[in-house]
Amino acid sequence: MNILRLPLRVVFGLLLVLHFGVSRGQDIHFTLHGMTPLAFNPANTGGFYGSYRISGLYRDQYRSVTGNGAFSTATFSVDVPVIRGFKETDWVGVGMFFYSDKSGDAGLTQSTFKISAAYHWSMNKKGTSILAIAYQTGSLQREIKDVSKLQFEDALVSGGITIEKQLMT
């Protein structure tokens, strides 16, 4: 069968099925943290009609299953459109974003603080089409609260050698 004779819809449908057949899901304990506008895209900084925007999200997941080893993620962001741009329909927005993610019995913690700025450029005279150019920078910190609660694969295997066993001998 010649592939050139297949209708375009069939070929497109097959490509679509093949593409989604190998798709992967997202990390389960980060599912909604991206819904904070500045985490989703720094070009959202100041991208609204108003004086300021404060957003926050808290997620606590699997506490009934894992107890203290549950996943918890807190996010907070604030952004404001501060000044007009080069044209009357352009503007500049600035903002800051913070999130803290804690997971596992060992207390794996990841904290991020970022600041961002965006220039919203009006593509037409009415200001209905806008192109946003943004820059975001910040810091990331990771730590483990209690290293003694970490478990590695070789500790789960029967007769496996762990660091603790090596130190005892």
N, C-alpha and C positions, 0 to 999 in steps of 0.2 A: 504494500500500500504506500503510495507516494504521499509524503507529509505535506507537499505543496497543494494537494487537492483537498485537504481537510478544511472545513470552514474555519474562519478565524475565531469564531466563538468557541469551538471545540478545543482548539489549540490553547486559547486563553484560559479556558476552564481547567484544562489539564495542568497548565503551568501554575494556576492558582492552587489547585489541590496539592500538587507536589510541594509548593512553597509552604503551605500551612501544615503539611504532613510532618515536616521536620522542625516546626517552631517549638520553642521552649517557653515555659511559664516564667514568671518573675519570682524573685526571692520572696518567700511567703511572709517573713516578718517585716519586709519593707513595702508591703503592698500599697499603703495609702500615704506614705510620707511625702511622696511627690505631688500631692494635691495642694501643698502650700505653694502659692504662686512663684515665689522666688527660688524654690527648690526645683520646680518643674522647668523653669526657663528664666535666666536672668534678664532677658528682654522684657519680661513682665513688670520689671521695676518701674513704678510710676505709670503703668499702662492702664489707667482707669480714669473715669471722670469723677473727681471728688477731691477732698482735702488731704486725706490720709487713708491708709488701709492697714489694719492689724489682722493677722491671721494666726491661728494656732491649731495644732492637732495633737491628740494624745492617743496612743494605741497601746493596749495591754493585751497580749495574746498568749494563750495556752497556759494560763495560771492554774487552771483546774487540773491540768495534766502534769505539768512539770514543777509546780510549786514555786519556790523562789527562783528557779531557773527560767522563768518565763521571759518572753521577749517584751520589752516595753520601749516605745519610741515617743519622744516628745519633740515637737517642732514649734517654733515661734518666728514670725517675721513681721516687719513693719516697713512700709515704703511710702514715699510721698513724691508727688510731682513738685519740683522746687522752683524752676525758672522757665521762662519762655526760651525757645531756641532762636535760630537765625531768622525764621519767619514767624508770623503771628500764630500759625497753626502748628508749629513745632513746640516741643517741650522736653525738658530733662527731668528724669526721676532718679532718686537715690533711695537706697534701702539697706536693711541688714537682715540676716537670716541666721538662726541658731537651731541646731538639733542635737539631741543626745539619744543614743541607742544603747540599751543594755540587754544582754542575753546570756543565758547559761548559768550554771551553778558557780562557775569560777568568776562570774561578774565581768565578762568581756564588755568593755565600754568604748564606744566611739562617739566623740563629741566634735562638732564642727561649728565654726563661727565664720560667716562670710559677709562681706559688704559688696554692694553692687551699684552700678550707675548705668543708665540707659538714655540714649538720645532717641526720641520718637519723631521721625521725619515724615511730614505729611506729603504724600505723593500727588495730591490734587489740591485745588484751591478750597474745596469745601471741607477738607480734612477727614474724608470718609475712608481713604486708603492710607494706611500708615506702615512705614518700615521702621522697625526698632533695631538699633545697634547697641549692644550691651557689653559690659566688662564686669567680671566678678572675680574677687580674690578673697583669700581667707586662710584659716588654719584648720588643721585636722589633728586630733589627738586620740590615740588608742592606748588602752591599758587593760591589764587583767588584775582584778582586785585580789583574788585568792588563787595563787598558782597551785596550791596543794590539791585543789578540787578538779584539776584537769585530768582527763582520762585519754589515753592514747590507744591506738589499735592493738599494739603488742601487749597491752595490759589485759585486753579482752580475750586474747587467744590463749588457749590452755598451754601452760608452760612457757609463755612469752617472757622475755627479759625486759624488765623496766629499769628506769634509773634508780628507783627505790631499792630494788633487789641488788643492783650493782653496788650501791652504797653500803648495804648491810653486810656484804661478803668481804 
